[in-house]
Amino acid sequence: MYDLIIANATIVDGSGAAPYHADVAVKGPAIVAIGDLRDHQAVRRVDAAGRTLCPGFIDVHSHADLTLFRDDYAETLSPLLRQGITTFVGGHCGIGLSPITSENRDGLKTYLEVFAQMDFERDIRWDGLASFMDFVAKRGLPTNVALLVPHGLVRICASGLNNRLLERREIQTMQRLLIEGMEAGAFGLSSGLQYAPGLNADTEELI
């Protein structure tokens, strides 16, 4: 017996093939059958006649990650699911919630309390991207999340909030933080070169 059968749907499967009509069976976390399943049993059956069934959408530029520390994060993210978004990419524009270093905490506090509307001392319960991912995973997520290492936050970690070019040792700190983030599972680096502090970066820093 299946857990769920979505019956009579118009399926757009993302492959580029023409839409077609079929039933879809789900067991556990996986789609296990597609076809004419009218004679099969399921715990729950949904009639999707006149509706379209497709893979979840991926929002490739989202700032929803800035809500993941909140107690009501699941409710806050629920509109994404109602729009069919099952994965989002966060950490864009050089802005994100990690890494957090013991150095330059005043700058990090100012920056994150503005952008995330958080109480820094109360809400920050992680340091690097790995511990942030652990924090998020233990709470559970209604969507999939891919994270980028945010250049702006990394810059503040290395040098504080300032309006100057960085010294070589500060750039080396940024390189280390980026490597740590990538090794923890980040998908890349994001920048926001029209925003402070990223607008102070020169070509050498970005390279």
C-alpha positions in Angstrom: 0.0 0.0 0.0 1.2 3.5 -0.8 1.2 6.4 1.6 -0.3 8.8 -1.0 -1.7 8.7 -4.5 -2.2 11.9 -6.4 -4.7 10.9 -9.1 -5.7 12.3 -12.4 -3.0 15.0 -12.5 -1.6 16.8 -15.5 2.1 16.2 -15.0 4.8 18.5 -16.1 7.9 16.6 -15.1 10.6 19.2 -15.8 12.3 17.1 -18.6 11.0 19.2 -21.4 8.5 16.5 -22.4 4.9 17.4 -23.2 2.5 17.4 -20.2 0.7 14.1 -19.7 -2.1 12.7 -17.5 -1.3 10.1 -14.8 -1.4 9.1 -11.2 1.6 9.5 -8.9 2.2 7.2 -5.9 4.4 8.2 -2.9 5.8 6.0 -0.2 7.9 7.5 2.5 10.0 10.3 1.1 9.9 9.0 -2.5 7.8 8.9 -5.6 7.6 5.1 -6.3 5.1 4.8 -9.2 3.7 6.9 -12.0 0.9 5.6 -14.3 -2.7 4.3 -14.1 -3.0 3.5 -10.4 -6.8 3.4 -10.1 -6.7 -0.1 -8.7 -4.0 0.5 -6.2 -4.5 1.3 -2.5 -3.1 4.3 -0.5 -3.5 5.7 2.9 -4.6 8.9 1.3 -5.8 9.6 -2.2 -6.0 13.2 -3.7 -8.0 13.9 -6.8 -5.9 16.3 -8.8 -8.2 16.5 -11.9 -7.8 19.8 -13.6 -4.6 20.6 -11.7 -0.9 20.5 -12.6 1.6 18.4 -10.7 5.3 19.3 -11.2 8.6 19.1 -9.3 9.2 21.7 -6.6 10.5 25.1 -7.8 14.0 26.3 -6.8 14.2 29.9 -5.8 17.8 30.6 -6.7 18.0 34.1 -5.1 16.4 34.2 -1.7 17.0 36.0 1.6 14.7 33.5 3.5 17.8 32.2 5.3 17.8 35.4 7.4 14.7 34.0 9.2 16.2 30.6 10.2 17.1 31.8 13.7 13.5 32.9 14.5 11.2 30.8 16.7 8.5 31.2 14.0 10.8 30.3 11.1 8.6 27.5 9.8 5.5 29.7 9.7 7.6 32.4 8.0 8.8 30.0 5.3 5.3 28.5 4.7 4.4 30.8 1.9 7.3 29.4 -0.1 5.7 26.0 0.0 2.3 27.4 -0.9 3.9 28.8 -4.1 5.5 25.5 -4.9 9.0 26.4 -3.8 10.7 23.4 -2.2 14.3 24.6 -2.3 15.9 28.1 -1.9 19.4 29.3 -2.2 20.3 31.7 0.6 23.3 33.9 1.6 23.0 36.2 -1.4 24.2 39.8 -1.8 27.1 39.2 0.7 24.5 38.9 3.5 24.0 35.8 5.7 23.9 34.5 9.2 27.3 32.8 9.3 30.2 32.8 9.8 30.4 34.4 13.2 33.9 35.0 14.7 35.0 36.1 18.2 36.8 39.0 16.6 35.0 42.1 15.4 31.7 41.1 17.1 30.6 44.7 17.5 30.6 45.0 13.7 28.8 41.7 13.3 26.2 42.7 15.9 25.5 46.0 14.2 25.3 44.4 10.8 23.1 41.5 11.6 20.7 43.4 13.9 20.0 45.7 11.0 19.6 43.1 8.3 18.0 40.2 10.2 16.2 42.2 12.9 17.7 39.9 15.5 18.9 40.2 19.1 22.5 39.2 18.3 23.5 38.2 21.8 20.3 36.1 22.3 19.9 34.7 18.8 23.4 33.7 17.6 24.0 30.1 18.7 26.7 29.1 16.1 30.0 30.3 14.7 31.0 28.8 11.4 28.8 27.6 8.5 29.1 24.0 9.8 27.7 24.8 13.2 25.0 27.0 11.6 23.9 24.0 9.4 23.9 21.8 12.5 21.7 24.3 14.3 19.3 24.5 11.3 19.2 20.7 10.8 18.4 20.0 14.4 15.4 22.3 14.3 14.1 20.8 11.0 13.2 22.6 7.8 10.0 22.8 5.7 12.1 23.4 2.6 15.5 22.4 1.2 18.2 25.1 1.6 21.5 25.7 -0.2 23.7 28.3 1.3 26.4 30.6 -0.1 29.3 32.1 1.9 28.5 35.9 2.1 31.4 38.1 1.2 30.1 41.1 3.3 29.8 39.1 6.5 33.2 37.4 5.9 34.7 40.9 5.4 33.3 42.1 8.7 34.6 39.0 10.4 38.1 39.8 9.1 38.2 43.5 9.5 35.1 44.9 11.2 32.8 47.5 9.7 34.9 50.0 7.8 35.2 52.0 4.6 38.7 51.1 3.5 40.8 48.7 1.5 41.9 45.6 3.4 45.3 44.6 4.4 46.8 41.3 3.1 46.4 39.6 6.5 42.7 40.5 6.5 42.2 39.0 3.0 44.0 35.9 4.2 41.5 35.6 7.0 38.7 35.9 4.5 40.2 33.2 2.4 40.3 30.9 5.4 36.7 31.6 6.3 35.6 31.0 2.7 37.5 27.6 2.6 35.9 26.6 5.9 32.5 27.5 4.5 33.0 25.6 1.3 34.3 22.5 3.1 31.2 22.7 5.3 28.9 22.4 2.3 28.4 25.9 0.9 27.6 26.1 -2.8 29.7 29.2 -3.5 30.5 32.8 -2.6 28.1 35.7 -2.9 28.9 39.4 -3.1 26.9 42.6 -2.9 29.2 45.2 -4.3 26.6 48.0 -4.2 26.1 47.5 -0.5 28.3 48.2 2.5 30.7 46.7 3.3 31.1 45.0 -0.1 31.2 48.3 -2.0 34.6 49.0 -0.4 36.2 45.9 -2.0 38.8 46.2 -4.8 39.7 43.7 -7.4 42.5 42.2 -5.4 40.2 41.5 -2.5 37.6 39.8 -4.7 40.1 37.6 -6.5 
